[in-house]
Amino acid sequence: MSKGAALPAERRMTELYGVSIGTVRRAVALLRERGVVATLPAKGTFILGAGAATGGDSGEAE
């Protein structure tokens, strides 16, 4: 997914990945904390850019 792309709705992600809604919410919250995504009320969750999920800073020292 590219910068600015919207993530699927939570319910859709439960169907796509075979996980519970709680798991999806925790994963999205973690991505939000890491600055990978932003959630806009009544709009959705969007990819911001570089981060752990997009191959950016993994948090590991080199």
N, C-alpha and C positions, 0 to 999 in steps of 0.2 A: 504494500500500500504506500502511496506517496503522500508527501506533505499536503495537508489540507483535506485529505480524504476522510470521509465519515466512516466510523466503525458501524457494523451492523447493529441493529437493536439488540438489547440484552436477550430477549426471548429467542431471537433468531440465532444468536451465538450459542445458546443452550442446545438448539437443534443441530447446528453445524458441528459442534465439538463434543456433543454428548456429555455435557457437564451440567451441574445444577446452577440455578440463578445466583446462588450465594457465591459460587466459585467465579462466575463471570464478574460479579460486582467486586469481589476482592481483587481480581486481576486488573480490572479497569482502575480501581482505586490505587493500586500499586503503580500502574503506568502514569496516572495523574500525579502522584507524589514524585515520580522520577522526571516529570516534565516532558513526557513523551506524548501525552494526549491532554486535551482540555475538554471539559463538558460544559456545554451551553444549555441552560434550562430551556426546554421546549424546542430545542434545535437538534441536539445529539452530541456525540463525542467525536472529536476530530483529532487527527494526527498533527502534532506541532512540528516535528522534524527530528533531528538527531537525538538519539537516546539509546538505551540498552536494547530495546526491541528492534531498532532499525540499523543496528550494526555500529552505533556510535560508541560512546564511552561505556565500557563494561564495568567500570569501577575497580578494575584490577590494575595493579602496578606493573609496569613493564620492566 
